[in-house]
Amino acid sequence: MIKEKIQQLSKTIYNDVVANRRHIHANPELSFNEYNTSAFVAKQLDTLGILYEKMADTGLVALLKGNKPSNNVVALRADMDALPITEANDVVYKSTNVGVMHACGHDVHTSSLLGTAKILTELKDEFAGTVKFIFQPAEERLPGGASLMIKEGVLENPKPQAVMGQHVMPLIDAGKVGFRAGKYMASTDELYVTVKGKGGHGAQPQQNIDPVIITAHILVALQTIISRSNDPKSPSVLSFGKVIANGATNVIPNEVKLEGTFRTMDEQWRKDAHQKMKKMAEGIAESMGGSCEFNIMHGYPYLINEEKLTASARGFAEDYLGKENVLDLDIWMAAEDFAYYSQVSDACFYRLGTRNEERGITSSVHTPTFDIDEKALEVSTGLMAYLAIKQLGN
């Protein structure tokens, strides 16, 4: 049976996948600068005899056709970029690029997809259809590598019926995976606000227009947009993590700068909220004698897992791993540029467990101590190969 063959192949190539993951982890590159990583992936694809082309400068897209006839196409996606974080792990594969680290598991995603490609190459005689491998740059930085690759035609010639991706999840034990159908991850927008007033001596507030007080009113008032204008059944988050009022104990500054994030799972509400936030902030500032510049950097859309595709993928995962190793996921208000694929194609984005409490592998993504239980790499390569073959109708 094909399942047993894939499971055996995932064991056979395990050491190679681990080696690839460690190489990529030790040599991380930031978004839009994944030149060496891209070259490494290209070399591996050359070894496998899989044809590919470059896209979005450092991205790659490759095609593998099964030897049985079929027009069905499924796309599998991995991201390649790292984060500007200094690694704190004491491991042999520790980052050699100081200040840059694969703290979000993209080294896992890339090495896993290469492993999946190797498995499927070995099984070309066993399946019908075409698998499209997407090695994508810059998931971590706007405008997102996914949007650029889509613009350059990554989902055309041939057009896939489905796009699938996986992402590490340190909350889930290695050996398990998680799925959620429907809305799964939030859109994300960056907010950059400048509140202007008239600075001066703190002992003479009557002579000033205090932007700090204006800012305080704006920060509190904006939260009412979430609590009073948004449908409470629709998740929405507004958070400001940076407030700079560069005065002193007795100095009122001329301006205050804010930076924040707005996230939701409804594109119409997202658009409406943008207008409400801007109007409210500007109105409050003006009513208090100041002014406000409210700039919104539009980020990724929300991510939706197509119901039928996700249900079938979950069923295949239960068949491959056992029902006890496939979990339900809750909504996740973080963002992912895989969402762009989900907005234009049937898509399924699932989670790969990487946790091992006994070994102390529990750190969250985007932290200096993030790491994985590498046993997860056997699951990541084999399951994705199995999902691809089954989604192709084999």
C-alpha positions as CSV (number, residue, x, y, z in Angstrom):
1,M,0.0,0.0,0.0
2,I,1.1,3.5,-0.7
3,K,0.8,4.6,2.9
4,E,3.3,1.9,4.1
5,K,5.7,2.8,1.3
6,I,5.6,6.5,2.3
7,Q,6.1,5.7,5.9
8,Q,9.1,3.5,5.1
9,L,10.6,6.2,2.8
10,S,10.1,8.8,5.5
11,K,12.2,6.7,7.8
12,T,14.8,6.0,5.1
13,I,15.4,9.7,4.3
14,Y,15.1,10.9,7.9
15,N,18.8,11.5,8.5
16,D,19.1,13.5,5.3
17,V,16.1,15.6,6.2
18,V,17.7,16.3,9.6
19,A,21.0,17.2,8.0
20,N,19.2,19.6,5.6
21,R,17.3,21.2,8.4
22,R,20.4,21.7,10.5
23,H,22.3,23.2,7.6
24,I,19.5,25.7,6.9
25,H,19.1,26.5,10.6
26,A,22.8,27.2,10.9
27,N,22.8,29.5,7.9
28,P,19.6,31.7,8.3
29,E,18.8,34.6,6.0
30,L,16.4,37.4,6.5
31,S,13.3,38.1,4.3
32,F,14.1,38.9,0.6
33,N,17.7,37.9,1.2
34,E,17.4,34.1,1.1
35,Y,20.0,33.8,-1.7
36,N,22.1,31.0,-0.2
37,T,19.0,29.1,1.1
38,S,17.5,29.3,-2.4
39,A,20.7,28.1,-4.0
40,F,20.8,25.2,-1.5
41,V,17.2,24.2,-2.3
42,A,18.0,24.5,-6.0
43,K,20.9,22.1,-5.6
44,Q,18.8,19.6,-3.8
45,L,16.1,19.7,-6.6
46,D,18.9,19.3,-9.2
47,T,20.0,16.1,-7.3
48,L,16.4,14.8,-7.4
49,G,16.1,15.7,-11.1
50,I,13.1,18.0,-10.5
51,L,12.8,20.9,-12.8
52,Y,12.2,24.4,-11.3
53,E,12.2,28.0,-12.1
54,K,13.0,31.1,-10.0
55,M,10.3,33.6,-8.9
56,A,10.2,36.7,-6.8
57,D,14.0,36.9,-6.9
58,T,14.8,34.2,-4.3
59,G,11.7,32.0,-4.6
60,L,11.5,28.7,-6.5
61,V,8.7,26.7,-8.0
62,A,9.2,23.1,-9.1
63,L,7.0,20.5,-10.8
64,L,6.9,16.7,-10.4
65,K,4.6,14.7,-12.6
66,G,3.5,11.2,-11.7
67,N,3.9,8.6,-14.4
68,K,0.2,7.8,-14.5
69,P,-2.0,10.2,-16.6
70,S,-4.0,12.9,-14.8
71,N,-4.7,16.6,-15.1
72,N,-5.0,17.1,-11.4
73,V,-2.5,19.4,-9.7
74,V,-1.8,20.1,-6.0
75,A,0.6,22.7,-4.7
76,L,2.7,22.3,-1.5
77,R,4.3,25.4,0.0
78,A,7.3,26.1,2.3
79,D,8.7,29.4,3.4
80,M,12.5,30.0,3.7
81,D,13.2,33.2,5.6
82,A,14.4,33.7,9.2
83,L,14.0,36.4,11.8
84,P,16.2,39.2,13.2
85,I,16.7,37.3,16.5
86,T,20.0,36.3,18.2
87,E,19.8,32.5,19.0
88,A,20.3,31.5,22.6
89,N,20.3,27.7,22.0
90,D,23.5,25.8,22.7
91,V,23.3,23.3,19.8
92,V,25.7,22.1,17.2
93,Y,23.5,23.7,14.5
94,K,23.2,27.0,16.2
95,S,23.0,30.0,13.9
96,T,26.3,31.2,12.5
97,N,24.7,34.4,11.3
98,V,24.7,36.5,14.5
99,G,21.5,38.3,15.0
100,V,19.5,36.1,12.6
101,M,17.7,32.9,13.6
102,H,15.2,30.4,12.3
103,A,13.0,31.1,15.2
104,C,9.7,30.4,13.4
105,G,10.5,27.0,12.0
106,H,10.9,27.9,8.3
107,D,14.0,25.7,8.3
108,V,11.7,22.9,9.2
109,H,9.2,23.8,6.5
110,T,11.9,24.0,3.8
111,S,13.8,20.8,4.7
112,S,10.5,18.9,5.1
113,L,9.2,19.9,1.6
114,L,12.5,18.8,0.2
115,G,12.0,15.5,1.9
116,T,8.5,15.3,0.6
117,A,9.9,15.9,-2.9
118,K,12.3,13.1,-2.5
119,I,9.6,10.7,-1.3
120,L,7.3,11.6,-4.3
121,T,10.2,11.2,-6.7
122,E,10.7,7.7,-5.5
123,L,7.0,7.1,-6.0
124,K,6.4,8.6,-9.5
125,D,5.2,5.3,-10.8
126,E,2.7,5.0,-8.1
127,F,0.6,8.2,-8.6
128,A,-1.2,10.2,-11.2
129,G,-1.2,14.0,-11.4
130,T,1.3,16.8,-10.8
131,V,2.7,18.2,-7.6
132,K,3.9,21.8,-7.5
133,F,6.5,22.6,-4.9
134,I,6.5,26.3,-3.8
135,F,9.7,27.5,-1.9
136,Q,8.7,31.0,-0.9
137,P,10.7,33.9,0.4
138,A,9.8,36.6,2.9
139,E,6.8,35.3,4.9
140,E,8.0,37.4,7.8
141,R,8.0,40.8,6.0
142,L,5.4,42.8,4.2
143,P,4.2,42.6,1.5
144,G,4.9,38.9,1.9
145,G,6.6,36.6,-0.6
146,A,3.3,34.8,-1.2
147,S,1.7,37.9,-2.7
148,L,4.7,38.4,-5.0
149,M,4.8,34.8,-6.2
150,I,1.1,34.9,-6.9
151,K,1.5,38.1,-8.9
152,E,4.3,36.4,-10.9
153,G,2.0,33.4,-11.7
154,V,3.0,30.7,-9.2
155,L,-0.6,29.4,-9.2
156,E,-0.8,29.2,-13.0
157,N,0.6,26.9,-15.7
158,P,-0.5,24.5,-14.3
159,K,-3.2,25.8,-11.9
160,P,-3.5,23.7,-8.8
161,Q,-6.9,22.6,-7.5
162,A,-5.5,23.0,-3.9
163,V,-2.6,24.6,-2.1
164,M,-1.4,23.0,1.2
165,G,1.1,24.2,3.8
166,Q,2.2,23.2,7.2
167,H,3.7,25.2,10.1
168,V,5.5,24.2,13.3
169,M,3.5,24.4,16.5
170,P,5.4,24.2,19.8
171,L,2.1,23.8,21.7
172,I,1.6,20.4,20.1
173,D,3.7,17.3,20.9
174,A,5.9,16.0,18.1
175,G,4.2,13.2,16.3
176,K,0.8,15.0,16.2
177,V,-0.7,17.5,13.9
178,G,-3.7,19.9,14.1
179,F,-6.4,21.1,11.7
180,R,-9.1,23.7,11.6
181,A,-11.6,24.2,8.8
182,G,-12.9,27.6,7.9
183,K,-11.4,30.9,9.3
184,Y,-8.2,30.1,11.0
185,M,-5.7,33.0,11.2
186,A,-6.2,36.8,11.3
187,S,-5.5,39.6,8.9
188,T,-2.8,41.9,10.1
189,D,-2.3,45.7,9.6
190,E,0.4,47.9,11.1
191,L,-0.6,51.2,12.6
192,Y,1.7,54.2,12.7
193,V,0.3,57.3,14.4
194,T,1.7,60.7,15.2
195,V,-0.2,62.9,17.6
196,K,0.9,66.6,17.4
197,G,0.5,69.4,19.9
198,K,2.5,72.2,21.3
199,G,5.2,71.4,23.8
200,G,6.5,73.4,26.7
201,H,7.1,73.5,30.4
202,G,5.2,71.0,32.4
203,A,4.5,73.6,35.1
204,Q,2.6,75.8,32.5
205,P,0.1,73.4,30.8
206,Q,-2.2,76.3,30.0
207,Q,0.3,77.5,27.5
208,N,0.7,74.1,25.7
209,I,-1.4,71.7,23.7
210,D,-0.4,68.4,25.4
211,P,-0.1,65.6,22.9
212,V,0.4,63.1,25.8
213,I,-3.1,63.7,27.1
214,I,-4.5,63.7,23.6
215,T,-2.8,60.4,23.0
216,A,-4.2,58.9,26.2
217,H,-7.8,59.8,25.1
218,I,-7.1,58.3,21.7
219,L,-5.8,55.1,23.0
220,V,-8.8,54.5,25.3
221,A,-11.3,55.6,22.7
222,L,-10.0,53.4,20.0
223,Q,-10.7,50.3,22.0
224,T,-14.4,51.2,21.9
225,I,-14.3,50.5,18.2
226,I,-13.5,46.9,19.0
227,S,-16.0,46.6,22.0
228,R,-18.9,48.6,20.5
229,S,-18.6,48.7,16.7
230,N,-17.4,45.1,16.0
231,D,-19.7,42.1,16.0
232,P,-18.6,40.2,19.2
233,K,-18.9,36.9,17.3
234,S,-16.1,38.1,15.0
235,P,-12.7,38.1,16.6
236,S,-10.8,41.4,16.4
237,V,-7.7,42.7,18.1
238,L,-6.3,46.2,18.4
239,S,-3.0,46.5,20.3
240,F,-0.4,49.3,20.6
241,G,3.0,48.1,21.7
242,K,5.0,51.3,21.2
243,V,4.3,54.7,22.6
244,I,7.1,57.4,22.5
245,A,6.5,60.7,24.2
246,N,10.1,62.1,24.2
247,G,9.7,64.7,26.9
248,A,10.8,64.7,30.5
249,T,9.3,65.0,34.0
250,N,8.8,68.7,33.4
251,V,8.8,68.9,29.6
252,I,5.7,68.4,27.5
253,P,6.8,67.2,24.0
254,N,5.6,68.5,20.7
255,E,4.4,65.1,19.5
256,V,3.8,61.5,20.5
257,K,4.4,58.5,18.2
258,L,2.4,55.3,18.4
259,E,2.8,51.9,16.7
260,G,0.3,49.1,16.9
261,T,-1.4,46.2,15.2
262,F,-5.0,45.6,14.1
263,R,-6.2,42.1,13.4
264,T,-9.5,40.6,12.3
265,M,-11.1,37.8,10.4
266,D,-13.6,39.8,8.3
267,E,-12.4,41.8,5.3
268,Q,-15.4,44.2,5.2
269,W,-15.1,44.9,9.0
270,R,-11.4,45.4,8.4
271,K,-12.0,48.1,5.9
272,D,-14.7,49.7,8.0
273,A,-12.5,49.7,11.1
274,H,-9.7,51.4,9.3
275,Q,-12.0,54.3,8.5
276,K,-13.4,54.4,12.0
277,M,-10.0,54.4,13.7
278,K,-8.6,57.1,11.5
279,K,-11.7,59.3,11.9
280,M,-11.9,58.9,15.7
281,A,-8.2,59.6,16.3
282,E,-8.1,62.7,14.0
283,G,-11.4,63.9,15.5
284,I,-10.2,63.6,19.1
285,A,-6.9,65.3,18.4
286,E,-8.6,68.2,16.6
287,S,-11.2,68.7,19.4
288,M,-8.4,69.0,21.9
289,G,-6.5,71.5,19.8
290,G,-3.9,69.2,18.2
291,S,-3.7,67.1,15.1
292,C,-3.2,63.4,14.3
293,E,-1.6,61.6,11.4
294,F,-3.0,58.1,11.3
295,N,-1.2,55.8,8.8
296,I,-2.2,52.2,8.1
297,M,0.2,49.7,6.4
298,H,-2.0,47.0,5.0
299,G,-0.7,43.6,5.8
300,Y,-1.9,40.0,5.1
301,P,-5.5,39.1,4.7
302,Y,-7.2,36.5,7.0
303,L,-6.5,32.9,6.3
304,I,-9.4,30.5,5.5
305,N,-9.1,26.8,5.2
306,E,-11.5,25.5,2.6
307,E,-14.0,23.3,4.4
308,K,-14.1,20.2,2.1
309,L,-10.4,20.2,1.4
310,T,-9.5,20.5,5.1
311,A,-12.0,17.8,6.0
312,S,-10.5,15.4,3.5
313,A,-6.9,16.3,4.5
314,R,-7.8,15.7,8.2
315,G,-9.3,12.4,7.3
316,F,-6.1,11.4,5.4
317,A,-4.0,12.5,8.3
318,E,-6.0,10.4,10.7
319,D,-5.5,7.4,8.3
320,Y,-1.7,8.1,8.1
321,L,-1.0,9.0,11.8
322,G,-3.9,7.5,13.7
323,K,-6.9,9.4,14.8
324,E,-5.4,10.0,18.3
325,N,-2.6,12.0,16.7
326,V,-4.8,14.5,14.8
327,L,-6.1,17.4,16.9
328,D,-8.6,20.2,16.6
329,L,-7.2,23.7,16.4
330,D,-8.7,26.9,17.8
331,I,-8.6,30.2,15.8
332,W,-5.2,31.9,16.0
333,M,-5.0,35.7,15.9
334,A,-1.4,35.6,14.5
335,A,-1.0,36.2,10.8
336,E,0.5,34.3,7.9
337,D,1.1,35.2,4.3
338,F,-0.2,31.8,3.3
339,A,-3.5,33.6,3.6
340,Y,-2.9,35.1,0.1
341,Y,-3.1,31.6,-1.3
342,S,-6.2,30.9,0.6
343,Q,-7.9,34.0,-0.8
344,V,-7.4,32.8,-4.4
345,S,-7.4,29.0,-4.2
346,D,-8.8,26.2,-2.1
347,A,-6.3,25.9,0.6
348,C,-5.4,24.0,3.8
349,F,-2.9,25.2,6.3
350,Y,-2.3,22.8,9.2
351,R,0.0,22.6,12.2
352,L,3.0,20.3,12.8
353,G,3.6,19.4,16.4
354,T,7.3,20.0,17.5
355,R,7.1,19.9,21.4
356,N,8.9,17.6,23.7
357,E,8.5,18.6,27.4
358,E,10.9,15.8,28.6
359,R,13.7,17.4,26.6
360,G,12.7,20.9,27.5
361,I,11.7,21.7,23.9
362,T,8.8,24.0,24.7
363,S,9.7,27.6,23.7
364,S,7.4,29.6,21.6
365,V,8.1,30.6,18.0
366,H,9.8,34.1,17.6
367,T,11.9,33.5,20.8
368,P,15.7,33.1,21.1
369,T,15.3,29.6,22.5
370,F,12.9,28.1,20.0
371,D,13.8,24.6,18.8
372,I,12.0,21.5,17.7
373,D,12.0,17.8,18.5
374,E,13.5,16.6,15.2
375,K,11.3,13.4,15.4
376,A,8.7,15.7,13.9
377,L,10.6,15.7,10.6
378,E,9.6,12.1,9.9
379,V,5.9,13.1,10.3
380,S,6.3,16.4,8.3
381,T,7.8,14.7,5.2
382,G,5.7,11.6,5.1
383,L,2.3,13.2,5.9
384,M,2.7,15.9,3.3
385,A,3.6,13.3,0.6
386,Y,0.6,11.2,1.6
387,L,-1.8,14.2,1.6
388,A,-0.5,15.2,-1.9
389,I,-1.0,11.8,-3.4
390,K,-4.5,11.4,-1.9
391,Q,-5.6,14.9,-2.9
392,L,-4.6,14.1,-6.4
393,G,-7.2,11.4,-6.4
394,N,-4.9,8.4,-6.1
